[in-house]
Amino acid sequence: MKSPNVLIKDDASHSFFVRLFLTVAAVIVLFFFVIAPSANAAVQVCTFDGDTSSDWAVANNWDAGCATGPVEGAIVYIPTLKTATLSANASVSQIHVTGTLNVVGFVFTATSTAFVDGGIIRSTTGIISLNTVDSITSSSGMIGTVSGKIGITGVVTNRGTLDVNAGSATSAAAFTNYGTVTSTSGVITFAGALTNWDGSVVSSTSGLLTFTAAVTSTGSIGSSTGNMMFSNTLQSNGTLDVGTGTVTTTGHATSTGTIYNRTGKIDV
């Protein structure tokens, strides 16, 4: 009487492992043939070729892989000698610019990373909103605005130029400068720590430079007729150039470099 019972247990155990094997196999098939292809298909990669015009919104200006134009979350390339101009707000994940992107009166957003390698992202009255700028990897690259706004929420590595004319620019996280940051009459705010390396420049003609986080500089920081405000620590081992404006420091300031005070005021 015991032998049949043993056989029943063996059959049940065998059936369980068969069902487990089939379930695992089904999950593997589902991943490779359904889930994985869908995930890959969700990433749209678009290259601007400008076959019809410079209008970003015209689908024929994009390559075959982007037949309807970039969607939110796309990875976008603006090649050398190509110029794309916004005619409406646009949001992408990444943008790689070796050509030119014009933001004219609209809002351009890159939620992941902006790479500007010898290219230009510029705004007249529009808004440039970027996350990480691991960009401007050549000295000819530029992000600039005439009277619009530039907002950068992530870390910045600048080897080119950040140019603010009469508009404003705010960098919220760490900013490493190997190039030039300049403002004519606008406002530039460094809300994250600034590291300004030897040979690099942060300057303003008649605008305002505001530093709310720590500043370490072996390069040059200066203003002609504008003002500079340091509300955190300032370690200047390079040049601090005060023209006819005012420099205000409310944090701890140390200099082992050169301070030029022409006809301005230094308020420590």
PyMOL commands that set and color helices and strands:
alter all, ss='L'
color gray80, all
select helices_A, chain A and resi 2-41+59-61+64-66
alter helices_A, ss='H'
color red, helices_A
select strands_A, chain A and resi 45-47+75-78+83-85+90-97+100-103+107-116+120-123+127-132+142-145+149-152+156-158+161-164+168-171+175-177+180-183+187-190+194-196+201-204+208-211+215-217+220-223+227-230+234-236+239-242+246-249+253-255+258-261+265-267
alter strands_A, ss='S'
color yellow, strands_A
deselect
rebuild
show_as cartoon
